[in-house]
């Protein structure tokens, strides 16, 4: 059996594949920026709380940064499952 695709069909498929690649790139780069933002906000909040309570050791920074990493991973996994 012979494949009955025309050159126009092949060109349309190439455009579709290219668009799909750009679409995936946008989704995953947005996810990365979202993770970075979550971590940076929690670390910033931790440093502000340490300064507010005059802490010698950065307890709030450590706790909130670990929380931020966990929240970023949770968000990434949740979004990744939703994407698939």
DRENBA-413597 format. One record per atom (N, C-alpha, C, O, CB): residue number from 1; residue in one letter; chain; atom name; x, y, z. Coordinates in Angstrom, 1 decimal. Glycine has a CB too. Layout:
BEGIN
+-----+------+------+------+--------+--------+--------+
! pos ! code ! unit ! site !   east !  north !     up !
+-----+------+------+------+--------+--------+--------+
! NUM !    A !    A !   CA !      X !      Y !      Z !
...
+-----+------+------+------+--------+--------+--------+
This chain:
BEGIN
+-----+------+------+------+--------+--------+--------+
! pos ! code ! unit ! site !   east !  north !     up !
+-----+------+------+------+--------+--------+--------+
!   1 !    X !    A !    N !    0.8 !   -1.2 !    0.0 !
!   1 !    X !    A !   CA !    0.0 !    0.0 !    0.0 !
!   1 !    X !    A !    C !    0.9 !    1.3 !    0.0 !
!   1 !    X !    A !    O !    1.9 !    1.3 !    0.7 !
!   1 !    X !    A !   CB !   -0.9 !    0.0 !    1.2 !
!   2 !    X !    A !    N !    0.5 !    2.2 !   -0.8 !
!   2 !    X !    A !   CA !    1.3 !    3.4 !   -0.9 !
!   2 !    X !    A !    C !    0.7 !    4.5 !   -0.1 !
!   2 !    X !    A !    O !   -0.6 !    4.7 !    0.0 !
!   2 !    X !    A !   CB !    1.4 !    3.8 !   -2.4 !
!   3 !    X !    A !    N !    1.5 !    5.3 !    0.5 !
!   3 !    X !    A !   CA !    1.1 !    6.5 !    1.3 !
!   3 !    X !    A !    C !    0.6 !    7.6 !    0.4 !
!   3 !    X !    A !    O !    1.3 !    8.0 !   -0.5 !
!   3 !    X !    A !   CB !    2.3 !    7.0 !    2.3 !
!   4 !    X !    A !    N !   -0.6 !    8.1 !    0.6 !
!   4 !    X !    A !   CA !   -1.2 !    9.1 !   -0.3 !
!   4 !    X !    A !    C !   -1.1 !   10.5 !    0.3 !
!   4 !    X !    A !    O !   -2.1 !   11.3 !    0.3 !
!   4 !    X !    A !   CB !   -2.6 !    8.8 !   -0.6 !
!   5 !    X !    A !    N !    0.1 !   10.9 !    0.9 !
!   5 !    X !    A !   CA !    0.2 !   12.2 !    1.4 !
!   5 !    X !    A !    C !    0.7 !   13.1 !    0.3 !
!   5 !    X !    A !    O !    1.7 !   12.8 !   -0.4 !
!   5 !    X !    A !   CB !    1.1 !   12.3 !    2.6 !
!   6 !    X !    A !    N !    0.2 !   14.3 !    0.2 !
!   6 !    X !    A !   CA !    0.6 !   15.3 !   -0.7 !
!   6 !    X !    A !    C !    1.7 !   16.1 !   -0.1 !
!   6 !    X !    A !    O !    1.9 !   16.2 !    1.1 !
!   6 !    X !    A !   CB !   -0.6 !   16.1 !   -1.2 !
!   7 !    X !    A !    N !    2.5 !   16.8 !   -1.0 !
!   7 !    X !    A !   CA !    3.5 !   17.8 !   -0.4 !
!   7 !    X !    A !    C !    2.9 !   18.8 !    0.5 !
!   7 !    X !    A !    O !    3.5 !   19.3 !    1.4 !
!   7 !    X !    A !   CB !    4.2 !   18.4 !   -1.6 !
!   8 !    X !    A !    N !    1.6 !   19.2 !    0.2 !
!   8 !    X !    A !   CA !    1.0 !   20.2 !    1.0 !
!   8 !    X !    A !    C !    0.7 !   19.6 !    2.4 !
!   8 !    X !    A !    O !    0.8 !   20.3 !    3.4 !
!   8 !    X !    A !   CB !   -0.3 !   20.7 !    0.4 !
!   9 !    X !    A !    N !    0.3 !   18.4 !    2.4 !
!   9 !    X !    A !   CA !    0.0 !   17.7 !    3.7 !
!   9 !    X !    A !    C !    1.3 !   17.6 !    4.5 !
!   9 !    X !    A !    O !    1.3 !   17.8 !    5.8 !
!   9 !    X !    A !   CB !   -0.6 !   16.3 !    3.5 !
!  10 !    X !    A !    N !    2.4 !   17.3 !    3.9 !
!  10 !    X !    A !   CA !    3.7 !   17.2 !    4.6 !
!  10 !    X !    A !    C !    4.1 !   18.5 !    5.1 !
!  10 !    X !    A !    O !    4.6 !   18.6 !    6.2 !
!  10 !    X !    A !   CB !    4.7 !   16.6 !    3.6 !
!  11 !    X !    A !    N !    3.8 !   19.6 !    4.4 !
!  11 !    X !    A !   CA !    4.2 !   20.9 !    4.8 !
!  11 !    X !    A !    C !    3.3 !   21.3 !    6.0 !
!  11 !    X !    A !    O !    3.9 !   21.9 !    7.0 !
!  11 !    X !    A !   CB !    4.0 !   22.0 !    3.6 !
!  12 !    X !    A !    N !    2.1 !   21.0 !    6.0 !
!  12 !    X !    A !   CA !    1.2 !   21.3 !    7.1 !
!  12 !    X !    A !    C !    1.6 !   20.5 !    8.3 !
!  12 !    X !    A !    O !    1.5 !   21.1 !    9.4 !
!  12 !    X !    A !   CB !   -0.3 !   21.0 !    6.7 !
!  13 !    X !    A !    N !    2.0 !   19.3 !    8.2 !
!  13 !    X !    A !   CA !    2.5 !   18.5 !    9.3 !
!  13 !    X !    A !    C !    3.7 !   19.1 !    9.9 !
!  13 !    X !    A !    O !    3.9 !   19.1 !   11.1 !
!  13 !    X !    A !   CB !    2.7 !   17.0 !    8.9 !
!  14 !    X !    A !    N !    4.6 !   19.6 !    9.1 !
!  14 !    X !    A !   CA !    5.9 !   20.2 !    9.6 !
!  14 !    X !    A !    C !    5.5 !   21.4 !   10.4 !
!  14 !    X !    A !    O !    6.1 !   21.7 !   11.4 !
!  14 !    X !    A !   CB !    6.8 !   20.5 !    8.4 !
!  15 !    X !    A !    N !    4.6 !   22.2 !    9.9 !
!  15 !    X !    A !   CA !    4.2 !   23.4 !   10.6 !
!  15 !    X !    A !    C !    3.6 !   23.1 !   12.0 !
!  15 !    X !    A !    O !    3.8 !   23.7 !   13.0 !
!  15 !    X !    A !   CB !    3.2 !   24.3 !    9.8 !
!  16 !    X !    A !    N !    2.8 !   22.0 !   11.9 !
!  16 !    X !    A !   CA !    2.1 !   21.6 !   13.2 !
!  16 !    X !    A !    C !    3.2 !   21.1 !   14.2 !
!  16 !    X !    A !    O !    3.1 !   21.4 !   15.4 !
!  16 !    X !    A !   CB !    1.1 !   20.5 !   12.9 !
!  17 !    X !    A !    N !    4.1 !   20.3 !   13.7 !
!  17 !    X !    A !   CA !    5.2 !   19.8 !   14.6 !
!  17 !    X !    A !    C !    6.0 !   21.0 !   15.2 !
!  17 !    X !    A !    O !    6.4 !   21.0 !   16.3 !
!  17 !    X !    A !   CB !    6.1 !   18.9 !   13.8 !
!  18 !    X !    A !    N !    6.3 !   22.0 !   14.3 !
!  18 !    X !    A !   CA !    7.1 !   23.1 !   14.8 !
!  18 !    X !    A !    C !    6.3 !   23.9 !   15.9 !
!  18 !    X !    A !    O !    6.9 !   24.3 !   16.9 !
!  18 !    X !    A !   CB !    7.4 !   24.0 !   13.6 !
!  19 !    X !    A !    N !    5.0 !   24.1 !   15.6 !
!  19 !    X !    A !   CA !    4.2 !   24.8 !   16.6 !
!  19 !    X !    A !    C !    4.1 !   24.1 !   17.9 !
!  19 !    X !    A !    O !    4.1 !   24.7 !   19.0 !
!  19 !    X !    A !   CB !    2.8 !   25.1 !   16.0 !
!  20 !    X !    A !    N !    4.0 !   22.7 !   17.8 !
!  20 !    X !    A !   CA !    3.9 !   21.9 !   19.0 !
!  20 !    X !    A !    C !    5.2 !   22.0 !   19.8 !
!  20 !    X !    A !    O !    5.1 !   22.0 !   21.0 !
!  20 !    X !    A !   CB !    3.6 !   20.5 !   18.6 !
!  21 !    X !    A !    N !    6.3 !   22.1 !   19.2 !
!  21 !    X !    A !   CA !    7.6 !   22.2 !   19.8 !
!  21 !    X !    A !    C !    7.7 !   23.5 !   20.6 !
!  21 !    X !    A !    O !    8.1 !   23.6 !   21.7 !
!  21 !    X !    A !   CB !    8.7 !   22.1 !   18.9 !
!  22 !    X !    A !    N !    7.2 !   24.6 !   19.9 !
!  22 !    X !    A !   CA !    7.2 !   25.9 !   20.5 !
!  22 !    X !    A !    C !    6.3 !   26.0 !   21.7 !
!  22 !    X !    A !    O !    6.5 !   26.6 !   22.7 !
!  22 !    X !    A !   CB !    6.9 !   27.0 !   19.5 !
!  23 !    X !    A !    N !    5.1 !   25.3 !   21.5 !
!  23 !    X !    A !   CA !    4.1 !   25.3 !   22.6 !
!  23 !    X !    A !    C !    4.7 !   24.6 !   23.8 !
!  23 !    X !    A !    O !    4.5 !   25.1 !   24.9 !
!  23 !    X !    A !   CB !    2.8 !   24.6 !   22.1 !
!  24 !    X !    A !    N !    5.4 !   23.5 !   23.6 !
!  24 !    X !    A !   CA !    6.0 !   22.8 !   24.8 !
!  24 !    X !    A !    C !    7.1 !   23.6 !   25.4 !
!  24 !    X !    A !    O !    7.2 !   23.6 !   26.7 !
!  24 !    X !    A !   CB !    6.5 !   21.4 !   24.3 !
!  25 !    X !    A !    N !    7.9 !   24.3 !   24.6 !
!  25 !    X !    A !   CA !    8.9 !   25.2 !   25.2 !
!  25 !    X !    A !    C !    8.3 !   26.2 !   26.0 !
!  25 !    X !    A !    O !    8.8 !   26.5 !   27.1 !
!  25 !    X !    A !   CB !    9.7 !   25.8 !   24.0 !
!  26 !    X !    A !    N !    7.2 !   26.9 !   25.6 !
!  26 !    X !    A !   CA !    6.6 !   27.9 !   26.4 !
!  26 !    X !    A !    C !    6.0 !   27.4 !   27.7 !
!  26 !    X !    A !    O !    6.1 !   28.0 !   28.7 !
!  26 !    X !    A !   CB !    5.5 !   28.6 !   25.5 !
!  27 !    X !    A !    N !    5.4 !   26.2 !   27.6 !
!  27 !    X !    A !   CA !    4.8 !   25.6 !   28.8 !
!  27 !    X !    A !    C !    5.9 !   25.4 !   29.9 !
!  27 !    X !    A !    O !    5.8 !   25.7 !   31.0 !
!  27 !    X !    A !   CB !    4.1 !   24.3 !   28.5 !
!  28 !    X !    A !    N !    7.0 !   24.7 !   29.5 !
!  28 !    X !    A !   CA !    8.0 !   24.3 !   30.4 !
!  28 !    X !    A !    C !    8.9 !   25.5 !   30.9 !
!  28 !    X !    A !    O !    9.3 !   25.5 !   32.0 !
!  28 !    X !    A !   CB !    8.9 !   23.3 !   29.8 !
!  29 !    X !    A !    N !    9.1 !   26.5 !   30.0 !
!  29 !    X !    A !   CA !    9.9 !   27.6 !   30.5 !
!  29 !    X !    A !    C !    9.0 !   28.4 !   31.5 !
!  29 !    X !    A !    O !    9.5 !   29.0 !   32.4 !
!  29 !    X !    A !   CB !   10.3 !   28.5 !   29.3 !
!  30 !    X !    A !    N !    7.7 !   28.5 !   31.2 !
!  30 !    X !    A !   CA !    6.8 !   29.2 !   32.2 !
!  30 !    X !    A !    C !    6.8 !   28.5 !   33.5 !
!  30 !    X !    A !    O !    6.8 !   29.1 !   34.6 !
!  30 !    X !    A !   CB !    5.4 !   29.3 !   31.6 !
!  31 !    X !    A !    N !    6.8 !   27.2 !   33.5 !
!  31 !    X !    A !   CA !    6.9 !   26.4 !   34.7 !
!  31 !    X !    A !    C !    8.2 !   26.6 !   35.5 !
!  31 !    X !    A !    O !    8.1 !   26.7 !   36.7 !
!  31 !    X !    A !   CB !    6.8 !   24.9 !   34.4 !
!  32 !    X !    A !    N !    9.3 !   26.8 !   34.8 !
!  32 !    X !    A !   CA !   10.6 !   27.1 !   35.5 !
!  32 !    X !    A !    C !   10.5 !   28.4 !   36.1 !
!  32 !    X !    A !    O !   11.0 !   28.6 !   37.2 !
!  32 !    X !    A !   CB !   11.7 !   27.0 !   34.4 !
!  33 !    X !    A !    N !   10.0 !   29.4 !   35.4 !
!  33 !    X !    A !   CA !    9.9 !   30.8 !   36.0 !
!  33 !    X !    A !    C !    9.0 !   30.8 !   37.2 !
!  33 !    X !    A !    O !    9.3 !   31.5 !   38.2 !
!  33 !    X !    A !   CB !    9.5 !   31.8 !   35.0 !
!  34 !    X !    A !    N !    7.9 !   30.0 !   37.2 !
!  34 !    X !    A !   CA !    7.0 !   29.9 !   38.3 !
!  34 !    X !    A !    C !    7.7 !   29.3 !   39.5 !
!  34 !    X !    A !    O !    7.6 !   29.8 !   40.6 !
!  34 !    X !    A !   CB !    5.8 !   29.1 !   37.9 !
!  35 !    X !    A !    N !    8.5 !   28.3 !   39.3 !
!  35 !    X !    A !   CA !    9.3 !   27.7 !   40.4 !
!  35 !    X !    A !    C !   10.3 !   28.6 !   41.0 !
!  35 !    X !    A !    O !   10.4 !   28.7 !   42.2 !
!  35 !    X !    A !   CB !   10.0 !   26.4 !   39.9 !
!  36 !    X !    A !    N !   11.0 !   29.3 !   40.1 !
!  36 !    X !    A !   CA !   12.0 !   30.3 !   40.6 !
!  36 !    X !    A !    C !   11.3 !   31.4 !   41.4 !
!  36 !    X !    A !    O !   11.8 !   31.8 !   42.5 !
!  36 !    X !    A !   CB !   12.7 !   31.0 !   39.4 !
!  37 !    X !    A !    N !   10.1 !   31.9 !   41.0 !
!  37 !    X !    A !   CA !    9.4 !   32.9 !   41.7 !
!  37 !    X !    A !    C !    9.0 !   32.5 !   43.1 !
!  37 !    X !    A !    O !    9.1 !   33.2 !   44.0 !
!  37 !    X !    A !   CB !    8.2 !   33.4 !   40.9 !
!  38 !    X !    A !    N !    8.5 !   31.2 !   43.2 !
!  38 !    X !    A !   CA !    8.0 !   30.7 !   44.4 !
!  38 !    X !    A !    C !    9.2 !   30.7 !   45.4 !
!  38 !    X !    A !    O !    9.1 !   31.1 !   46.6 !
!  38 !    X !    A !   CB !    7.4 !   29.3 !   44.3 !
!  39 !    X !    A !    N !   10.3 !   30.1 !   45.0 !
!  39 !    X !    A !   CA !   11.5 !   30.0 !   45.9 !
!  39 !    X !    A !    C !   12.0 !   31.4 !   46.3 !
!  39 !    X !    A !    O !   12.3 !   31.6 !   47.4 !
!  39 !    X !    A !   CB !   12.6 !   29.2 !   45.2 !
!  40 !    X !    A !    N !   12.1 !   32.3 !   45.3 !
!  40 !    X !    A !   CA !   12.6 !   33.6 !   45.7 !
!  40 !    X !    A !    C !   11.7 !   34.4 !   46.6 !
!  40 !    X !    A !    O !   12.2 !   35.1 !   47.5 !
!  40 !    X !    A !   CB !   12.8 !   34.4 !   44.4 !
!  41 !    X !    A !    N !   10.4 !   34.3 !   46.4 !
!  41 !    X !    A !   CA !    9.5 !   35.0 !   47.3 !
!  41 !    X !    A !    C !    9.6 !   34.4 !   48.8 !
!  41 !    X !    A !    O !    9.6 !   35.2 !   49.7 !
!  41 !    X !    A !   CB !    8.0 !   34.8 !   46.8 !
!  42 !    X !    A !    N !    9.7 !   33.1 !   48.9 !
!  42 !    X !    A !   CA !    9.8 !   32.5 !   50.2 !
!  42 !    X !    A !    C !   11.1 !   32.8 !   50.9 !
!  42 !    X !    A !    O !   11.1 !   33.1 !   52.1 !
!  42 !    X !    A !   CB !    9.6 !   31.0 !   50.2 !
!  43 !    X !    A !    N !   12.2 !   32.9 !   50.2 !
!  43 !    X !    A !   CA !   13.5 !   33.2 !   50.8 !
!  43 !    X !    A !    C !   13.5 !   34.7 !   51.2 !
!  43 !    X !    A !    O !   14.0 !   35.1 !   52.2 !
!  43 !    X !    A !   CB !   14.6 !   33.0 !   49.8 !
!  44 !    X !    A !    N !   12.9 !   35.6 !   50.3 !
!  44 !    X !    A !   CA !   12.8 !   37.0 !   50.6 !
!  44 !    X !    A !    C !   12.0 !   37.2 !   51.9 !
!  44 !    X !    A !    O !   12.3 !   38.0 !   52.8 !
!  44 !    X !    A !   CB !   12.2 !   37.8 !   49.5 !
!  45 !    X !    A !    N !   10.8 !   36.5 !   52.0 !
!  45 !    X !    A !   CA !   10.0 !   36.6 !   53.2 !
!  45 !    X !    A !    C !   10.7 !   36.1 !   54.4 !
!  45 !    X !    A !    O !   10.6 !   36.7 !   55.5 !
!  45 !    X !    A !   CB !    8.7 !   35.8 !   53.0 !
!  46 !    X !    A !    N !   11.5 !   35.1 !   54.3 !
!  46 !    X !    A !   CA !   12.3 !   34.6 !   55.4 !
!  46 !    X !    A !    C !   13.3 !   35.5 !   55.9 !
!  46 !    X !    A !    O !   13.5 !   35.7 !   57.1 !
!  46 !    X !    A !   CB !   12.9 !   33.3 !   55.1 !
!  47 !    X !    A !    N !   14.0 !   36.2 !   55.0 !
!  47 !    X !    A !   CA !   15.0 !   37.2 !   55.4 !
!  47 !    X !    A !    C !   14.3 !   38.4 !   56.1 !
!  47 !    X !    A !    O !   14.9 !   39.0 !   57.0 !
!  47 !    X !    A !   CB !   15.8 !   37.6 !   54.2 !
!  48 !    X !    A !    N !   13.2 !   38.8 !   55.6 !
!  48 !    X !    A !   CA !   12.5 !   39.9 !   56.2 !
!  48 !    X !    A !    C !   12.0 !   39.6 !   57.6 !
!  48 !    X !    A !    O !   12.1 !   40.4 !   58.5 !
!  48 !    X !    A !   CB !   11.3 !   40.3 !   55.3 !
!  49 !    X !    A !    N !   11.5 !   38.4 !   57.8 !
!  49 !    X !    A !   CA !   11.1 !   37.9 !   59.1 !
!  49 !    X !    A !    C !   12.3 !   37.8 !   60.1 !
!  49 !    X !    A !    O !   12.2 !   38.2 !   61.2 !
!  49 !    X !    A !   CB !   10.3 !   36.6 !   59.0 !
!  50 !    X !    A !    N !   13.4 !   37.3 !   59.6 !
!  50 !    X !    A !   CA !   14.6 !   37.3 !   60.4 !
!  50 !    X !    A !    C !   15.0 !   38.7 !   60.9 !
!  50 !    X !    A !    O !   15.4 !   38.9 !   62.0 !
!  50 !    X !    A !   CB !   15.7 !   36.6 !   59.7 !
!  51 !    X !    A !    N !   15.0 !   39.6 !   60.0 !
!  51 !    X !    A !   CA !   15.3 !   41.0 !   60.3 !
!  51 !    X !    A !    C !   14.3 !   41.6 !   61.3 !
!  51 !    X !    A !    O !   14.7 !   42.3 !   62.2 !
!  51 !    X !    A !   CB !   15.5 !   41.8 !   59.1 !
!  52 !    X !    A !    N !   13.0 !   41.3 !   61.1 !
!  52 !    X !    A !   CA !   12.0 !   41.9 !   61.9 !
!  52 !    X !    A !    C !   12.1 !   41.4 !   63.3 !
!  52 !    X !    A !    O !   11.9 !   42.2 !   64.3 !
!  52 !    X !    A !   CB !   10.6 !   41.5 !   61.3 !
!  53 !    X !    A !    N !   12.4 !   40.1 !   63.5 !
!  53 !    X !    A !   CA !   12.5 !   39.5 !   64.9 !
!  53 !    X !    A !    C !   13.9 !   39.5 !   65.4 !
!  53 !    X !    A !    O !   14.2 !   38.9 !   66.5 !
!  53 !    X !    A !   CB !   12.0 !   38.1 !   64.9 !
!  54 !    X !    A !    N !   14.9 !   40.2 !   64.7 !
!  54 !    X !    A !   CA !   16.3 !   40.3 !   65.1 !
!  54 !    X !    A !    C !   16.9 !   39.0 !   65.5 !
!  54 !    X !    A !    O !   17.5 !   38.8 !   66.5 !
!  54 !    X !    A !   CB !   16.4 !   41.3 !   66.3 !
!  55 !    X !    A !    N !   16.7 !   38.0 !   64.6 !
!  55 !    X !    A !   CA !   17.2 !   36.7 !   64.8 !
!  55 !    X !    A !    C !   18.7 !   36.6 !   64.5 !
!  55 !    X !    A !    O !   19.1 !   37.2 !   63.4 !
!  55 !    X !    A !   CB !   16.5 !   35.6 !   64.0 !
!  56 !    X !    A !    N !   19.5 !   36.0 !   65.3 !
!  56 !    X !    A !   CA !   21.0 !   35.8 !   65.0 !
!  56 !    X !    A !    C !   21.2 !   34.7 !   64.0 !
!  56 !    X !    A !    O !   22.0 !   34.9 !   63.1 !
!  56 !    X !    A !   CB !   21.7 !   35.5 !   66.3 !
!  57 !    X !    A !    N !   20.4 !   33.7 !   64.1 !
!  57 !    X !    A !   CA !   20.5 !   32.6 !   63.1 !
!  57 !    X !    A !    C !   19.3 !   32.7 !   62.1 !
!  57 !    X !    A !    O !   18.2 !   33.0 !   62.6 !
!  57 !    X !    A !   CB !   20.6 !   31.2 !   63.7 !
!  58 !    X !    A !    N !   19.5 !   32.5 !   60.9 !
!  58 !    X !    A !   CA !   18.4 !   32.7 !   59.9 !
!  58 !    X !    A !    C !   17.4 !   31.6 !   59.9 !
!  58 !    X !    A !    O !   17.2 !   30.8 !   58.9 !
!  58 !    X !    A !   CB !   19.0 !   32.9 !   58.5 !
!  59 !    X !    A !    N !   16.6 !   31.4 !   61.0 !
!  59 !    X !    A !   CA !   15.7 !   30.3 !   61.2 !
!  59 !    X !    A !    C !   14.6 !   30.5 !   60.2 !
!  59 !    X !    A !    O !   14.2 !   29.5 !   59.5 !
!  59 !    X !    A !   CB !   15.1 !   30.3 !   62.6 !
!  60 !    X !    A !    N !   14.0 !   31.6 !   60.1 !
!  60 !    X !    A !   CA !   12.8 !   31.8 !   59.2 !
!  60 !    X !    A !    C !   13.3 !   31.6 !   57.7 !
!  60 !    X !    A !    O !   12.5 !   31.1 !   56.9 !
!  60 !    X !    A !   CB !   12.2 !   33.2 !   59.3 !
!  61 !    X !    A !    N !   14.5 !   32.1 !   57.4 !
!  61 !    X !    A !   CA !   15.0 !   31.9 !   56.0 !
!  61 !    X !    A !    C !   15.1 !   30.5 !   55.7 !
!  61 !    X !    A !    O !   14.8 !   30.0 !   54.6 !
!  61 !    X !    A !   CB !   16.3 !   32.7 !   55.9 !
!  62 !    X !    A !    N !   15.7 !   29.7 !   56.6 !
!  62 !    X !    A !   CA !   15.9 !   28.3 !   56.3 !
!  62 !    X !    A !    C !   14.5 !   27.6 !   56.2 !
!  62 !    X !    A !    O !   14.3 !   26.8 !   55.2 !
!  62 !    X !    A !   CB !   16.7 !   27.6 !   57.5 !
!  63 !    X !    A !    N !   13.6 !   27.8 !   57.1 !
!  63 !    X !    A !   CA !   12.3 !   27.1 !   57.1 !
!  63 !    X !    A !    C !   11.5 !   27.5 !   55.9 !
!  63 !    X !    A !    O !   11.0 !   26.6 !   55.2 !
!  63 !    X !    A !   CB !   11.5 !   27.5 !   58.4 !
!  64 !    X !    A !    N !   11.4 !   28.8 !   55.6 !
!  64 !    X !    A !   CA !   10.7 !   29.2 !   54.4 !
!  64 !    X !    A !    C !   11.3 !   28.9 !   53.1 !
!  64 !    X !    A !    O !   10.6 !   28.6 !   52.1 !
!  64 !    X !    A !   CB !   10.4 !   30.7 !   54.5 !
!  65 !    X !    A !    N !   12.6 !   28.8 !   53.0 !
!  65 !    X !    A !   CA !   13.3 !   28.4 !   51.8 !
!  65 !    X !    A !    C !   13.0 !   26.9 !   51.5 !
!  65 !    X !    A !    O !   12.8 !   26.5 !   50.4 !
!  65 !    X !    A !   CB !   14.8 !   28.7 !   51.8 !
!  66 !    X !    A !    N !   13.0 !   26.1 !   52.6 !
!  66 !    X !    A !   CA !   12.7 !   24.7 !   52.4 !
!  66 !    X !    A !    C !   11.2 !   24.5 !   52.0 !
!  66 !    X !    A !    O !   10.9 !   23.7 !   51.2 !
!  66 !    X !    A !   CB !   13.0 !   23.9 !   53.7 !
!  67 !    X !    A !    N !   10.4 !   25.3 !   52.6 !
!  67 !    X !    A !   CA !    9.0 !   25.3 !   52.3 !
!  67 !    X !    A !    C !    8.8 !   25.7 !   50.8 !
!  67 !    X !    A !    O !    8.0 !   25.1 !   50.1 !
!  67 !    X !    A !   CB !    8.1 !   26.2 !   53.2 !
!  68 !    X !    A !    N !    9.5 !   26.7 !   50.4 !
!  68 !    X !    A !   CA !    9.4 !   27.2 !   49.0 !
!  68 !    X !    A !    C !    9.9 !   26.2 !   48.0 !
!  68 !    X !    A !    O !    9.2 !   26.0 !   46.9 !
!  68 !    X !    A !   CB !   10.2 !   28.5 !   48.8 !
!  69 !    X !    A !    N !   10.9 !   25.4 !   48.3 !
!  69 !    X !    A !   CA !   11.4 !   24.4 !   47.4 !
!  69 !    X !    A !    C !   10.3 !   23.3 !   47.3 !
!  69 !    X !    A !    O !   10.0 !   22.8 !   46.2 !
!  69 !    X !    A !   CB !   12.7 !   23.8 !   47.9 !
!  70 !    X !    A !    N !    9.8 !   22.9 !   48.5 !
!  70 !    X !    A !   CA !    8.7 !   21.9 !   48.5 !
!  70 !    X !    A !    C !    7.5 !   22.4 !   47.7 !
!  70 !    X !    A !    O !    6.9 !   21.6 !   46.9 !
!  70 !    X !    A !   CB !    8.3 !   21.5 !   49.9 !
!  71 !    X !    A !    N !    7.1 !   23.6 !   47.9 !
!  71 !    X !    A !   CA !    5.9 !   24.2 !   47.2 !
!  71 !    X !    A !    C !    6.2 !   24.2 !   45.7 !
!  71 !    X !    A !    O !    5.3 !   24.0 !   44.9 !
!  71 !    X !    A !   CB !    5.6 !   25.6 !   47.7 !
!  72 !    X !    A !    N !    7.4 !   24.6 !   45.3 !
!  72 !    X !    A !   CA !    7.8 !   24.7 !   43.9 !
!  72 !    X !    A !    C !    7.7 !   23.3 !   43.2 !
!  72 !    X !    A !    O !    7.2 !   23.1 !   42.1 !
!  72 !    X !    A !   CB !    9.1 !   25.3 !   43.7 !
!  73 !    X !    A !    N !    8.2 !   22.3 !   43.9 !
!  73 !    X !    A !   CA !    8.2 !   20.9 !   43.4 !
!  73 !    X !    A !    C !    6.8 !   20.5 !   43.3 !
!  73 !    X !    A !    O !    6.4 !   19.8 !   42.3 !
!  73 !    X !    A !   CB !    9.0 !   20.0 !   44.3 !
!  74 !    X !    A !    N !    6.0 !   20.7 !   44.3 !
!  74 !    X !    A !   CA !    4.5 !   20.3 !   44.3 !
!  74 !    X !    A !    C !    3.8 !   21.0 !   43.1 !
!  74 !    X !    A !    O !    3.1 !   20.3 !   42.4 !
!  74 !    X !    A !   CB !    3.9 !   20.7 !   45.6 !
!  75 !    X !    A !    N !    4.1 !   22.3 !   42.9 !
!  75 !    X !    A !   CA !    3.4 !   23.0 !   41.8 !
!  75 !    X !    A !    C !    3.9 !   22.4 !   40.4 !
!  75 !    X !    A !    O !    3.1 !   22.3 !   39.5 !
!  75 !    X !    A !   CB !    3.8 !   24.5 !   41.9 !
!  76 !    X !    A !    N !    5.2 !   22.1 !   40.3 !
!  76 !    X !    A !   CA !    5.7 !   21.6 !   39.1 !
!  76 !    X !    A !    C !    5.1 !   20.2 !   38.8 !
!  76 !    X !    A !    O !    4.7 !   20.0 !   37.6 !
!  76 !    X !    A !   CB !    7.2 !   21.5 !   39.1 !
!  77 !    X !    A !    N !    5.0 !   19.4 !   39.8 !
!  77 !    X !    A !   CA !    4.4 !   18.0 !   39.6 !
!  77 !    X !    A !    C !    2.9 !   18.2 !   39.2 !
!  77 !    X !    A !    O !    2.4 !   17.5 !   38.3 !
!  77 !    X !    A !   CB !    4.6 !   17.1 !   40.8 !
!  78 !    X !    A !    N !    2.2 !   19.0 !   39.9 !
!  78 !    X !    A !   CA !    0.8 !   19.2 !   39.6 !
!  78 !    X !    A !    C !    0.6 !   19.7 !   38.2 !
!  78 !    X !    A !    O !   -0.3 !   19.2 !   37.5 !
!  78 !    X !    A !   CB !    0.2 !   20.2 !   40.7 !
!  79 !    X !    A !    N !    1.4 !   20.7 !   37.8 !
!  79 !    X !    A !   CA !    1.3 !   21.3 !   36.5 !
!  79 !    X !    A !    C !    1.7 !   20.3 !   35.4 !
!  79 !    X !    A !    O !    1.1 !   20.2 !   34.3 !
!  79 !    X !    A !   CB !    2.1 !   22.5 !   36.4 !
!  80 !    X !    A !    N !    2.7 !   19.5 !   35.7 !
!  80 !    X !    A !   CA !    3.2 !   18.5 !   34.7 !
!  80 !    X !    A !    C !    2.2 !   17.4 !   34.5 !
!  80 !    X !    A !    O !    2.0 !   17.0 !   33.4 !
!  80 !    X !    A !   CB !    4.5 !   17.9 !   35.2 !
!  81 !    X !    A !    N !    1.5 !   17.0 !   35.6 !
!  81 !    X !    A !   CA !    0.4 !   16.0 !   35.4 !
!  81 !    X !    A !    C !   -0.7 !   16.6 !   34.6 !
!  81 !    X !    A !    O !   -1.3 !   15.9 !   33.8 !
!  81 !    X !    A !   CB !   -0.1 !   15.5 !   36.8 !
!  82 !    X !    A !    N !   -1.0 !   17.9 !   34.9 !
!  82 !    X !    A !   CA !   -2.1 !   18.5 !   34.1 !
!  82 !    X !    A !    C !   -1.8 !   18.7 !   32.7 !
!  82 !    X !    A !    O !   -2.6 !   18.7 !   31.8 !
!  82 !    X !    A !   CB !   -2.4 !   19.9 !   34.8 !
!  83 !    X !    A !    N !   -0.5 !   19.0 !   32.4 !
!  83 !    X !    A !   CA !    0.0 !   19.2 !   31.0 !
!  83 !    X !    A !    C !   -0.2 !   17.9 !   30.2 !
!  83 !    X !    A !    O !   -0.6 !   17.9 !   29.0 !
!  83 !    X !    A !   CB !    1.4 !   19.6 !   31.0 !
!  84 !    X !    A !    N !    0.2 !   16.8 !   30.8 !
!  84 !    X !    A !   CA !    0.1 !   15.5 !   30.1 !
!  84 !    X !    A !    C !   -1.3 !   15.1 !   29.8 !
!  84 !    X !    A !    O !   -1.6 !   14.1 !   29.3 !
!  84 !    X !    A !   CB !    0.8 !   14.4 !   30.8 !
+-----+------+------+------+--------+--------+--------+
